[in-house]
Amino acid sequence: MYLSVFGENTAEQIIERSRFIAYVSHIEGEEEAKAFLARVRAEHPLATHVCYGYIADGLGNEQRFSDAGEPQGTAGMPILGVLKAQGLFQTAVAVVRYFGGIKLGAGGLTRAYSSSAALGISAAKICEHDVCVPLRIKVGYPSVNAIMQFLEREGYSDYGKSFGEEAEFEVAVREKDCTAFCDSIRDRLNGRVVISEGERYIHPFQINK
C-alpha cells in the first residue's frame, strides 16, 4: 500500500519576478518518468531551467533528481525531499523556471523549488494504491435502485454497469473491506444477489478532493 498522485497536474507561482511552473504526474517506472520530463522540456524550450525529482516505483528504490544547471543541491534534491516528506511514490515533479532578473541565492532557490513542488502536489488528487478485489454483482431489476444507492452511499461512484437478463455491476473494493462490503449488500437485498470475485490487483483509491 502506498500513496501517489492521480494523473497530471500543474501549478505556478512568481518569486522575485522569476516564474516557477510545477508539473506533477503519476508514473509507473523510469521510462514513464523520462517521457514525462521530455514532454515538459518540449513545452518549454526557452525555459532557463527544468529541474526535477521523482520516485518511479512503489518501494522508493528508483529515485532520481536533477538541478539542471542551478547551483548544486538547490533544486532537484529539494523537489525530491518534498515527495519523500509527503510519502509519495510513483510520482514525478518537474519545476520549470523562467529567470526574472533577480538572483535568489542558494537558500532562496531551495525554498522556491521546494515550495513550487509542494504547490503542484497540493493541486493534485492523492490516491492510496492498495490491493483490491474486483466484484461482479448481479441483481434483478427490482433491486437496481437499491444497489445503486448503496454503492454511491459507500463512495463507489466509479463503477461499471450493464443490463441484460439481469443487471450487473462491477466495482473494485479494498481487499480488507471485501467481506463486510459483500455482507452489507446481501443484507440490504435480503440475499437476492449473486456476487463473484475476480483476480486481485493494485488499484488507486482517491483519498482527497
Secondary structure, DSSP 8 states (H G I E B T S, - for coil): -EEEEESEEEEEEEETTEEEEEEEEE-SSHHHHHHHHHHHHHH-TT-SEEEEEEE-SSSS--EEEE-TTSSTTSSHHHHHHHHHHTTB-SEEEEEEEE--S---HHHHHHHHHHHHHHHHHHTSEEEEEEEEEEEEEEE-GGGHHHHHHHHHHTT--S-EEEESSSEEEEEEEEGGGHHHHHHHHHHHTTT--EEEE---EEEEEE---
